[in-house]
Amino acid sequence: MGLYRPNAPPMRDGVGASCVVLPAGSWFTVAEFLLERFAHVPASEWAQRLATGAVIDEVGTALDHTSPYQPGQRVYYFRSLPAEPPIPFEAQILWQDEHLLVVDKPHFLPVLPSGKYVHETVLVRLKKSLDIDDLVPIHRIDRDTAGLVLFSVQRATRAAYHALFRDRQVIKTYQAIAPWNPELQWPIRRETRLEAGSHFMQQIEVAGIPNTLTHITPIEVQCSIARYQLKPVTGHRHQLRVHMAALGLPISGDRIYPNLTPEGTTDYAHPLQLLAQAIRFVDPLTGRERQFESVRSLLPLV
């Protein structure tokens, strides 16, 4: 839901400040505390942050290397972020009101900051372009998947939208392109238990009480390949990709399932053929049914 930080300074370039509350201690200056508390950050970097106004107190005053230590004081600081490889695709806003933002995400663009990507994410790009500091994704899809993502615009109504996903009141429809097997009994109800695999990038099916459920239906077949409609009832990480691969039908362009491909240069010419195509729910604030559809499409069958 996002961490509430009272009196946080305005975000800079779409990125908010981190926060620390100064504990009881014998430090003479804030700088001394920061150097000890965050010893993994070079002293030269803290010196630069303090010299450029990137360390701020709870009333908005920039702190420097002489600022006295005051236990209980709330201190905000902006991280120094390395340059990121640009991602040459843009998300498209499909709907926006005072409570909800619906975005159509391209392949390859992460929703949230993670790893080497902060600025090159849907969230930070939107915060920067719309100047909405409190924007938070209500759910997410992974970087490789394209399609619909919903964001909460304000804190006051966020819990109501989160509850829709928690209580499985949202109908999500995906499309995927994968191999065709006429010998399987269609449509398929795939209900299995997923857990983390030996590699942090992968999930695997294991014995035990199921924690995932997906309905899989072919909607177009062309020789040895097909377009599928996937309807996940649950929302486990990589659920659709694991279920399709476990059926012997790995989604076209998947570099994680069934076999993990060593990470290298991103191949923008061959995206994962998985699209969060539609989403439907009853709006908890108005009681009206809402339905949104992606304007993106997967490759034609050949």
Beta strands, then each sheet from edge to edge (+ up, - down):
strand 1: 18-21
strand 2: 55-57
strand 3: 74-77
strand 4: 92-96
strand 5: 100-105
strand 6: 136-137
strand 7: 146-152
strand 8: 171-179
strand 9: 188-196
strand 10: 203-206
strand 11: 212-222
strand 12: 225-232
strand 13: 274-282
strand 14: 289-293
sheet 1: 1+ 3- 2+
sheet 2: 4+ 5- 7+ 6-
sheet 3: 4+ 5- 7+ 13+ 8- 12+ 11- 9+ 10-
sheet 4: 4+ 5- 7+ 13+ 14-
end
